[in-house]
Amino acid sequence: MNPLMAARAYAQAQGTGGATAGAAVAGGPEFSQLLSNVMGDMTQQTRVAEANMTQAVQGQGSMIDVVTSISSAEASLQTVIAVRDQVISAYQEIMRMPI
């Protein structure tokens, strides 16, 4: 999952995507599945970055590959953090609602 897909998923979850977003959510994967996919992607990209760093330390890898994989892992982590922050914010807003 790339950052654009994550942004679209976030817009659909927020309900800001208009009528077409509601139709896409009804036929699309569940929110928990989207979160699981994002977490899995972030974990995979982090492992790739670690493997590239190990190869570079051993003199077998390219610095360009290391920098690219670290940038990709960082972007995935920032996406996960942004989604987490929005989920926490939504939870806090729900908790502030009067019963």
N, C-alpha and C positions, 0 to 999 in steps of 0.2 A: 504494500500500500504506500503510495507516495503522498506528499503533503497536500496535493490538490484533492485527492480522493478523501483524505482525512477532513479537509475543509468542507467538502460536499456532505460528508456524513454528519459533521457537526451542524451544518445548516439544516439538514433534514431533521436532526434530533431537536433542534431549537424551534422548528416549525417556521423558519423564515424563508423557505425555498418556494413558497407559493403553492398553488394547487398541484402542480406536477410533482413537487417533492412529497406531498401526502400520498399520491398514487405510487410513487417509487418506494416509499417506506412500507406501504401495505403489502407489496409484492416482494420486497427486498429482504435481506437478512435481518435478524433481530439485533437490537442495540448491543446486547451482551456479546453476540457473535462478532460484531464490528470491533468492540473493545478487545476481544480476544485476538482477533487478527492483527490489530495495531500493536498489541503487546508482543505477539509472536514475531512480527516484522522487526520491531525494535530490537528484540533479543537476537534475532538472526543477524542483523546488521552490526550489532555490537560484537558478536562472535567473529564476523568477517574482519572487522577492524582489528580485533585482537590478533587474529591469525596473520594479517598483513604486517602488523607491527613486529610480531615474532619473526617472520621471514626477513624483514628489513634488518632486525638486530643480528640475525645470523648471516647477513650479507647476501641473501637469496632474493630479496624483494625490492621493489621499486618504491622510492619515496612518494612518487605521484600516486601510486595505488594506496599507500598508507594515508595520505592527506585526503584523498577522495573518499575512502571508506570511513574515515573519522568524521568527515563533514556529513556524510549520509547518516551515520549513526547519531550524530548530534541533532540533525533535523528531525529524525524519528523520535528521539527523546523529548525534544521541545514540543512535538505534536502531542505526545502522550501526556506531558505535563500540562499543556493547555487544556486538553480534554478533562483531565483530572480536576483542574481548577474550576472549570465550568460545572462539572458534576457536583463538586463541593458547594459551589455558590448556589446552585439550584436547590440542593438539599437544605442549606441554611435558610433560603427564602421560603421553602415549604414549612420549615419548622417555625418560622416567625408568623405564619398565617394564623389568625384567630380561629378557634374551633366553634 
